[in-house]
Amino acid sequence: MTQENTLKYSLIIVDDELKIRQGLQTLFPWNEYGYEVKGIFSNGQQALDFLAHHKIDVVLTDICMPTMNGIELNQQINEKHLDSLVVYLTGYSDFQYMQAAIREHAADYLLKPIKHEELYTCLQKIHQKLDKKYHILPNAEINSSYYRKIILEVVHYLEENYQNATLTEAATRVNLSPNYLSRIFREKSEIGFSELLTQIRMKKAAELLCDISYKTYEIAYQVGYDNPKNFSRAFKQFYSVSPKEYRNQNERNNSL
């Protein structure tokens, strides 16, 4: 990868030891491996406050910290749907911490002192996960060209504007014609524009259905459907169950 041609994934470092967080920030060649460090923090609460206002792809966090530890930070990231992958950095090899990492769906778990090759290997795996998340095909042309940036920008646009997103608006944002964007998006990623928009809308709808305070027609509107019947039809086609059935299943699972 080159620094100029590759759109980098964002990352923050969280550790209560100043030397460790500054050392990680300055000693590891982040840019060469496709990452950009957006901030360093001394505890989980500082990091969580930052994440509330900034979209970050990867969080490297110590476990034992004052105010809010790494496990609590990961729990908050999951509960608030902040969509960041978490890697634990810790000097503790206690199996309980490993269990917590698995339970909170951490992306990886590395023991201090951090070895360069182990961190590099971890970050390469994370990079592959993020490429898959953003529907970027593992191909040299994508990884070294402007197509990668286009795909990521369109995915971010859909995630932030799924209620009213249009191909025309997305094309305007990346300075392409709608027809050309539609064609290259399908060619250079694993999914079409409309399919991805539907996927994002359905996942958001499923999340909202878990909150019984929302009516189905309200959810339909929030995810971009003016007609609740069209929403129910699309939801059933995507999940193979109706919105009502999905909500009932979720309530039964929570009561167990």
C-alpha positions in Angstrom: 0.0 0.0 0.0 1.1 3.6 -0.6 0.3 6.4 1.7 -1.0 8.6 -1.2 -3.3 6.2 -2.9 -4.9 4.3 -0.1 -7.8 5.6 2.0 -6.7 4.7 5.5 -8.8 3.2 8.3 -9.1 5.3 11.5 -7.8 4.2 14.8 -7.5 5.4 18.4 -5.2 4.2 21.3 -6.5 3.9 24.9 -4.0 3.3 27.7 -3.5 4.8 31.1 0.3 4.6 30.8 1.6 7.7 28.9 4.8 6.0 27.6 2.8 3.1 26.1 0.2 5.2 24.3 2.7 7.7 23.0 5.1 4.9 22.0 2.4 3.0 20.1 1.4 6.2 18.3 5.0 7.2 17.2 6.9 3.9 16.9 4.6 1.9 14.8 4.4 2.8 11.0 0.6 3.1 10.9 0.4 4.9 7.5 2.4 2.2 5.8 -0.2 -0.4 6.9 -3.3 1.5 6.0 -4.2 3.2 9.3 -4.4 6.7 10.7 -4.2 7.4 14.4 -7.0 9.9 15.2 -6.3 10.2 19.0 -4.8 8.8 22.2 -6.6 8.6 25.5 -5.8 7.7 29.1 -9.1 5.9 29.9 -12.2 4.4 28.4 -14.5 7.4 29.3 -12.3 9.8 27.3 -12.3 7.4 24.4 -16.1 6.9 24.6 -16.7 10.7 24.6 -14.5 11.0 21.5 -16.3 8.0 19.8 -19.7 9.7 20.3 -18.7 12.4 17.8 -16.2 10.7 15.5 -16.5 7.5 13.4 -13.5 5.3 14.3 -12.9 1.9 12.7 -10.5 0.4 15.3 -10.0 0.9 19.1 -6.8 -0.4 20.6 -7.4 -0.4 24.3 -5.8 -1.5 27.5 -8.0 -3.5 29.9 -7.1 -2.2 33.4 -7.6 1.6 33.5 -9.1 4.1 35.9 -12.6 5.7 35.4 -13.6 3.2 32.7 -11.7 0.0 31.8 -11.3 -1.5 28.4 -14.0 -4.2 28.9 -16.5 -1.5 30.0 -15.5 0.6 27.0 -16.1 -2.4 24.7 -19.5 -3.0 26.3 -20.5 0.7 25.8 -19.3 0.5 22.1 -21.6 -2.5 21.6 -24.6 -1.1 23.5 -24.4 2.3 21.7 -23.9 0.6 18.3 -20.7 2.7 17.7 -19.5 0.2 15.1 -15.8 0.1 16.0 -13.7 -3.0 16.2 -11.9 -3.4 19.5 -8.5 -4.9 20.2 -7.5 -5.5 23.8 -3.9 -4.7 24.8 -3.1 -5.9 28.3 -0.3 -7.2 30.5 -2.6 -9.7 32.1 -2.8 -13.2 30.7 -5.6 -14.2 33.1 -8.1 -16.4 31.3 -11.0 -14.3 32.6 -9.9 -11.4 30.5 -9.8 -13.7 27.4 -13.3 -14.8 28.2 -14.4 -11.1 28.5 -12.8 -10.4 25.1 -14.7 -13.2 23.5 -18.0 -12.3 25.3 -17.8 -8.7 24.2 -16.9 -9.7 20.6 -13.5 -8.1 20.7 -11.6 -8.4 17.4 -8.4 -9.6 19.0 -6.4 -9.8 22.2 -2.7 -9.0 22.5 -0.4 -9.3 25.5 2.1 -6.6 26.6 4.8 -6.0 25.9 3.4 -5.7 22.3 5.6 -7.3 19.7 5.8 -5.5 16.4 5.1 -8.6 14.3 2.1 -9.6 16.4 0.5 -6.2 16.2 1.2 -6.1 12.5 -0.4 -9.5 11.9 -3.4 -8.4 14.1 -3.9 -5.2 12.1 -3.6 -7.0 8.8 -6.5 -9.3 9.9 -8.5 -6.3 11.0 -7.9 -4.6 7.7 -9.3 -7.6 5.9 -12.4 -7.5 8.2 -12.9 -3.9 7.4 -12.5 -4.5 3.7 -15.2 -7.1 4.0 -17.4 -4.9 6.1 -17.2 -2.1 3.5 -17.7 -4.6 0.6 -14.2 -4.0 -0.9 -12.9 -6.9 -2.9 -9.5 -8.2 -2.0 -7.9 -7.2 -5.3 -4.7 -5.3 -6.1 -6.5 -2.8 -8.3 -9.0 -1.8 -5.6 -6.3 -1.6 -2.9 -4.1 0.7 -4.9 -6.6 2.9 -6.8 -9.1 5.6 -6.3 -12.0 3.1 -6.6 -11.3 2.1 -3.0 -12.0 5.6 -1.8 -15.2 5.9 -3.9 -16.6 2.7 -2.4 -15.9 3.7 1.2 -17.3 7.2 0.6 -20.5 5.7 -0.8 -20.9 3.2 2.0 -20.4 5.9 4.6 -23.0 8.0 2.8 -25.5 5.2 2.9 -24.9 4.4 6.5 -25.5 8.0 7.5 -28.4 8.8 5.1 -30.2 5.5 4.6 -33.6 7.1 5.1 -33.4 9.4 2.1 -30.3 8.1 0.2 -30.4 8.1 -3.6 -27.9 7.0 -6.3 -28.0 10.6 -7.7 -26.9 12.1 -4.4 -24.2 9.5 -3.9 -22.9 10.1 -7.4 -22.8 13.9 -6.8 -20.7 13.3 -3.6 -18.0 11.3 -5.5 -18.2 13.5 -8.7 -19.5 10.7 -11.0 -22.6 10.2 -13.1 -25.2 7.9 -11.5 -25.0 5.3 -14.2 -21.2 5.1 -14.0 -21.2 4.9 -10.2 -23.8 2.2 -10.3 -21.7 0.2 -12.7 -18.3 0.5 -11.0 -19.8 0.0 -7.6 -21.0 -3.4 -8.6 -17.8 -4.2 -10.5 -15.5 -3.2 -7.7 -17.4 -4.4 -4.7 -19.3 -7.5 -3.8 -22.8 -5.9 -3.9 -24.9 -3.4 -5.9 -25.8 0.1 -4.7 -29.5 -0.7 -4.2 -28.8 -4.0 -2.6 -26.5 -2.4 -0.1 -29.0 0.3 0.7 -31.7 -2.3 1.4 -29.3 -4.3 3.6 -28.5 -1.2 5.7 -32.1 -0.3 6.0 -33.2 -3.8 7.0 -30.4 -4.1 9.7 -31.5 -0.7 11.1 -35.1 -1.8 11.1 -34.2 -5.0 12.9 -32.4 -3.0 15.6 -35.5 -0.7 16.0 -37.9 -3.6 16.2 -36.1 -4.7 19.4 -37.4 -1.5 21.0 -41.2 -2.1 21.6 -41.8 1.7 21.9 -41.7 2.0 18.1 -44.7 1.1 16.0 -44.0 -0.8 12.8 -45.1 2.1 10.6 -42.8 4.5 12.5 -39.9 2.1 11.8 -40.9 1.9 8.1 -40.7 5.7 7.8 -37.4 5.9 9.8 -35.6 3.5 7.4 -37.0 5.2 4.2 -40.3 3.6 3.4 -43.4 5.8 3.0 -45.7 2.7 2.7 -45.6 0.3 5.7 -46.8 -2.6 3.4 -43.8 -2.1 1.1 -41.5 -2.1 4.2 -43.1 -5.3 5.6 -42.7 -7.0 2.2 -39.1 -6.0 1.9 -38.3 -7.0 5.5 -39.8 -10.5 5.1 -37.9 -10.9 1.8 -34.7 -10.1 3.6 -35.2 -11.9 6.9 -37.8 -14.6 5.9 -40.1 -13.4 8.7 -42.4 -10.5 9.0 -41.5 -7.5 11.3 -44.1 -8.7 13.8 -42.7 -12.2 13.8 -39.2 -10.8 14.2 -40.2 -8.7 17.2 -42.1 -11.6 18.8 -39.0 -13.9 18.4 -36.8 -11.2 20.0 -39.2 -10.8 22.9 -39.3 -14.6 23.5 -35.5 -14.8 23.4 -35.1 -12.0 25.9 -37.5 -13.7 28.3 -35.6 -16.9 28.4 
